[in-house]
Amino acid sequence: MKLGFRLMKKRKTYEELNEEFPKQFDVVDSIDEVISSIENYPADERYNTKALSFGRRRHVTGFYGSQCNLKCRMDCPNGRCDPIFGYCTCPDGLYGQNCEKPCPSFTFGKNCRFPCKCAREHSEGCDEIYAHSVNSDVTVLNGVTVRTEPVVTGRQVVATCLKGYYGKHCSQSCRCANSKSCDHISGRCQCPKGYAGHSCTELCPDGTYGESCSHKCDCGDNSLCDAISGKCFCKPGHSGPDCKSGCVQGRFGPDCNQLCSCENGGVCDSSSGSCVCPPGYIGTKCEIACQADRYGPTFFFKIFSCIQLIPKPNTGLTNLRIVYRCEKICSCENGGTCDRLTGQCRCLPGFTGMTCNQVCPDGRYGAGCKEKCRCANGHCNPTNGECKCNLGFTGPSCEQTCPSGKYGLNCTLDCECHGQARCDPVQGCCDCPPGRYGSRCQFSCPNGFYGWYCSQSCSCQNGAHCDGADGRCLCPAGFQGDKCEQKCSEGMFGPACSQNCNCGKYKCDPTDGKCICPVGRHGPLCEEECRAGRYGESCMNKCQCFNGASCDPKTGQCSCSPGWLGPTCQVEMLDPNNIANRGDLPEDWEWRTKR
C-alpha cells in the first residue's frame, strides 16, 4: 500500500519560511519515512525539538478541507461528508451523490460494488449491507492509527424481516421517529406526510409539503408553508397580513415579538435572533472576546492520506498535523492578527493601538483610523465609515432632519399626532397647538376652556362658545360684542349680527332675520293684510263671526250683519227697527238720541 504525504524537509531561515511556506513539499512513500524525517531533523538552537508534537483534529460537521473551512458539496442525509474531499461517503447498502438510493438487486456492500451470490431463482437478492471486513491498519505515532479500506466478502440473505425490524438476522429495530415501518434491508424509514430523511426526523424541505414532500407550496417570498397541510404562514422576522413588514431593530422572531440580546455591538438576525458579532467577539450573545493567538517562529507540516481516513471513535481524527509551536502568546484583540515572527499586531479596520484594543476615535474610521468621517448629525462606523444617524436625522451624511410625519432612528417611524400638532423628530412626542390636548393631541378643548392644554377659562355670555385656540367668543345668532353680551341692533340679525334685515319698515327676528309682522298683516315681508276670517299676529287666529258678519283683522271683533246681534253675531233680532230688541245698543241709546 502506497500512501501520499506532503512533508517539508528542507531547512529554511525565518525569512524564507515567511516567504515560501508552505509552497515546497516532497511526496514520501511511507509513514516510516515521515517519522524518520522527524526524528533525524537537524538540531538548531532556534527550534525546540522537544516541543515537536503530534496533533489531532476533529471533523466539523458540514465542512471539509485541511482547515475545515470549505462547505460540503452535498447534503449527505443518509451518509457523511468526506472531511478531505467534500463528497458523500455512503454507508453499506446505499449509493448515489447524496446516498439516496438503495443498492440494486443482487448487489451489496460499500457503494454496492460487490455482486451477491444468492440463487436468483430462489431469492429476490441479498441484503445490500451485510459484509465481512478485513482491515489493514498502520500505526503512525502515539497510538494513532490510519486505517486502510476494508476487503469485503459477500453474505447470502434471503429472509424478509417482520414490520419494525431490519438488518442482519432482523435484529435491529427501525429508528423512525414519525413512522413505524422501515425498509427491511436498509432500515430506511417510510415517512408520513410532511416528513423526510432516513429516520423521518426532518420536515419537508422549504417549498414542499405533503406525502413524500411531493407537493409544491404556493406561498409568498416572506412566507413558509406547513409541511403537512401546505398552509402558509410568515417566516420569522416578518409580520403583517401579507408578511411584507420586517422587524424593527432590536426585535426578531414570529410577529417580531421577541427582544434581541446581542452585546458588544452585535447585530441581531431578525429571523432567528442569532447575533452576528463584530470582529473580536464570539458567543451566542457576542459576550466573549476572541481568545488571544500566539506568535513567534513556527514550523509545521501536515500529513494527508491519499485514501479516506477513518476517525478513531473517541478522537474524531481525520488528518494528522505535526507542529513546532513557539511559546510567546499573541495579545492582539478585536480580531487583530499578529505577525507570526515578530508578534506585531495587524488591526482590522476600525481598531488601533499596539494590541488593537482601541476603537477608532470619534470622527475617524478604516484601516489605521486614517479616514475622516463625514457624518453631520451622527457617528460613523469605525470599520467602513458608514454613518449611524442620531435620532431625528437621516441621509447618507445624516444631514437631513426627519420629514413631516416621521421620527426616530433613520426617520422610519410614523407620527400619530392629530390636529396639525408638531411631531418631535427624536421621540415622536406630539407638541399640541392651543386648543388641543391628549398624548396625541387627539382631543379639542371642552366648552368653556381654551389655550395651551386648555388651561384658560372662557368669559362668553348668552350661551356663546369660545375658540379653543385663542378664547375668542363665537356669538350665537342674535348677539354681538366681545363677550356676546349685546343683542343685535335694529335692522341686523344672524351670527355676530352680521346680516341686514329685509323687512322694510318692519322689524326682523335677530336670530334668523324673519320679518316680525304687526297684528293684522302677514307674508315674508309683511306685505299682505289678513284675509277674511283671519286676524291677529301673522294672521294666525281664526275669526269667530257668523251669519255674514266680518271681523276686525287686528282684534278679531265681529261686525254683525243687519238682524243679528251678539259677540259672534249669533243672536237674531225679532224687529230690527224696535230699539228694545237691539241688544247691541246701550241702554241709554234712546235718551242720547233725543238730546
Protein Blocks (a to p, Z undefined) as FASTA:
>chain_A
ZZdddddfbdcdfklmmmmpcfbccddfbfklmmmmmmmpccdfkbcfklpccdddddde
hiacjkopaccfblolmbccdfknopacddehiacjkopaccdehiacehhlaccfbdfk
lcgbdcfkbccdddddddfbehiacdddddddddddfbdcdehiacehhlaccddfkbcb
dcfklopacddehiacjkopaccdehiacehhlaccdddfkbccdfklopacddehiacj
kopaccdehiacehhlaccfbeehiacdfklopacddehiacjkopaccddddedjdddd
ddddfbdcdddfklopabdcdddddfbdcfbeehiacdfklopacddehiacjkopaccd
ehiacehilaccdbfbbcddfklopacddehiacjklpaccdehiacehhlaccfbehhi
acdfklopacddehiacjkopaccdehiacehhlaccfbeehiacdfklopacddehiac
jkopaccdehiacehhlaccdehjaccdfklopacddehiacjkopaccdehiacehhla
ccfbeehiacdfklopacddehiacjkopaccfblmlmklmmkbcfklmmmmmZZ
